[in-house]
Amino acid sequence: MRQDTMNDMGTHATTLGFEARLDRLAELAVRVGLNLAPRQEVVMTASVESIDLARRITEQAYKAGASLVTTLFSDEQATLARYRLARDEAFDTAPGWLFDGMAAAFRNGAARLAIVGEDPALLAAEDPDKVARANRARSAAYRPALELITASAINWSLVAGATPAWAAAVFPDEPPEVALAKLWDAIFAASRIDAPDPVAAWAEHNAALRARRDMLNARRYAALHFRGPGTDLRVGLAQGHAWMGGASPAKNGITGNPNIPTEEVFTTPDARMTEGTVTATKPLSYQGTLIRDIRVRFAGGRIVEASAATGSAVLDRMIGTDEGARMLGEVALVPASNPIARSGVLFLNTLFDENAASHIALGQAYSKCFVEDDLTAEQLAARGANTSLIHVDWMIGSPETEVDGIDADGRAEPLMRGGEWVK
């Protein structure tokens, strides 16, 4: 990691050992990410390679009063075995019984925590048709649980754990042990683990994000206009939208941080009102395939043209998942000078890379991003909130990006210049 990043994020990286920093991340996941309530259950998902972090999070959860922590582990080698050995019809199935059980746990008050850290190129050599079918089946089966998450019915959070395969992809020129250490350093820095008091650092950061979203909510823009190399995009905002970012309250009354790290403020667009052309500023790692140089054109809210330098077949299948996969479900603003961008690390993981740049997401909208929190599905649809089996963020911001806020009368106000806030 570059030295300027360590100076930006704190100096404790040189004095705290790895074990202490890992314990801090586990504590942060429980206290700041979930803000776990006493006697609350936790449903956690993780790779088998992240078992050490998962165990530490489990310990922290029980210290915080959790009644039960249930962890579901995945194994990338088992995933590859499926693609190489399973019968063709197997790729149209998913464990709906498992996801139904997760949804039932959430309805009964459980919190959701995910440790991410997958190999960004795991499925790059596999049949893209099988990948698309498996993703579609999984998304359909997971929908009952996902709807509770996107509606903020529960407190939930994502944190990251470095793995050898992910580290090798991010730092391909380094020996394996050096690459893994560098990735852990980057995760700790981006997650503010190296601050003298990480919990206090997150409180300060959340206050700054809250001030930014309060400003945007007061402005009540009707649309945003993005301009940059290969980009001239107008994104209409949903009627009654609300900007979110940083710590946010769930409908169960618990305020947590859904993403660690996070640098964004975001809201729900009117999916019918996206027009123009947009070019990705960073690669998108999607279900084991790296998609580079995405360029799409929107007309009438829908993608009508799409291309990519690599991974175009996967991109085509992704946006063909369902009708809503060609439309926007989120728009987010991130200053180009944020610590993740300053690190110079391309994480090849959306949790980090989306927080390095302003971005948009194809697919499912967040129903929580409205002033009214009790809108029906019909009311949300009437306001242009998108519905889809997917929600895929990809990055469109850079130091060359300009963003204007467009008011209801069509007047433009500068929001970002050179990738930075001007207000």
Secondary structure, DSSP 8 states (H G I E B T S, - for coil): --HHHHHHH-SGGGTS-HHHHHHHHHHHIIIIII---TT-EEEEEEEGGGHHHHHHHHHHHHHTT-SEEEEEEE-HHHHHHHHHHS-GGGGG---HHHHHHHHHHHHTT-EEEEEE---TTTTTTS-HHHHHHHHHHHHHHHHHHHHHHHTT-S-EEEEE---HHHHHHHSTTS-HHHHHHHHHHHHHHHTTTTSSSHHHHHHHHHHHHHHHHHHHHHHT-SEEEEEETTEEEEEEE-TTB--B-SSEE-TTS-EE-SBSS---EEE-EEEEEEEEEEE-SS-EEETTEEEBS-EEEEETTEEEEEE-SB-HHHHHHHHTSSGGGGSEEEEEE--TTSHHHHTT---SSHHHHGGGS-EEEEE---TTSBSSS---HHHHHHTT----S-EEEEE---TT-EEEEE-TTS-EEEEEETTEE--
